[in-house]
Amino acid sequence: MDQIQPIAAYIPYMTCPGNHESDHNFTHYKNRFTMPNYKSYESMMYSWNLGPIHFISLSTEFYYFLQYGLKPVFRQYEWLEKDLQEATKP
């Protein structure tokens, strides 16, 4: 966190949780980063468009840390399906 702080104040950036953020059910990550759709998904998955490009950010850590249950895995899959359907509409 100390390394990104001087940059984060001046340059927009997006984050995605990884294995280093998994402790305590990703609590530290969720409390520090507010990405798009934060209220619905707590920055664990989101997407945005930049010109003709549709970017998707999701966490693969749900598949390795099953102590949190399968609900996050299914929720992310359902979100991804819906997001891709919306993104490919004419």
C-alpha positions in Angstrom: 0.0 0.0 0.0 2.8 2.4 0.8 4.3 1.9 -2.7 1.1 2.8 -4.5 0.0 5.7 -2.3 2.2 8.4 -4.0 0.9 7.4 -7.4 -2.7 6.7 -6.6 -3.3 10.3 -5.5 -2.5 11.6 -9.1 -3.1 8.8 -11.6 -6.4 6.9 -12.1 -6.0 3.2 -11.7 -8.1 0.0 -11.3 -7.5 -2.9 -9.0 -8.4 -6.6 -8.9 -8.0 -8.8 -5.8 -5.4 -11.5 -5.9 -4.0 -14.0 -3.5 -2.3 -11.4 -1.3 -5.7 -9.8 -0.6 -7.5 -13.1 0.4 -6.9 -12.9 4.1 -10.0 -12.3 6.3 -12.4 -12.8 3.4 -10.7 -10.0 1.4 -11.6 -7.5 4.1 -8.5 -5.3 3.7 -9.0 -5.1 -0.1 -12.7 -4.3 0.2 -12.0 -1.5 2.8 -9.3 0.2 0.7 -10.5 0.0 -2.9 -13.8 1.2 -4.3 -14.2 0.2 -7.9 -17.2 0.4 -10.2 -20.3 -1.5 -8.8 -18.9 -1.4 -5.3 -22.2 -1.5 -3.6 -23.2 -4.7 -5.4 -20.0 -6.6 -5.6 -17.5 -4.9 -3.2 -14.9 -4.3 -6.0 -14.5 -8.1 -6.5 -15.8 -7.9 -10.1 -16.6 -5.0 -12.4 -16.3 -3.8 -16.0 -16.0 -0.6 -17.9 -15.8 0.6 -21.5 -13.1 2.7 -23.0 -13.8 3.5 -26.6 -14.7 0.2 -28.4 -13.0 -1.9 -25.7 -15.0 -3.6 -22.9 -12.7 -4.3 -19.9 -13.6 -7.0 -17.3 -12.0 -7.4 -13.9 -12.8 -10.4 -11.9 -11.1 -12.4 -9.2 -9.9 -16.0 -9.8 -9.1 -16.3 -6.1 -12.7 -17.4 -5.5 -11.8 -20.7 -7.1 -8.8 -21.4 -4.8 -10.2 -20.2 -1.5 -13.3 -22.3 -1.2 -13.5 -21.8 2.6 -15.7 -18.8 1.7 -18.2 -21.1 0.0 -19.3 -21.5 -3.5 -21.7 -18.5 -3.5 -19.0 -16.1 -4.7 -18.1 -18.4 -7.5 -21.6 -18.7 -8.8 -22.4 -15.0 -8.2 -19.3 -14.0 -10.3 -20.2 -16.5 -13.1 -23.8 -15.1 -13.3 -22.5 -11.6 -13.2 -20.0 -12.3 -16.1 -22.7 -13.9 -18.2 -25.0 -10.9 -17.8 -22.1 -8.4 -18.3 -21.1 -10.1 -21.6 -24.6 -10.1 -22.8 -25.0 -6.4 -22.1 -21.6 -5.6 -23.7 -22.4 -7.4 -26.9 -25.8 -5.7 -27.5 -25.8 -3.7 -30.8 
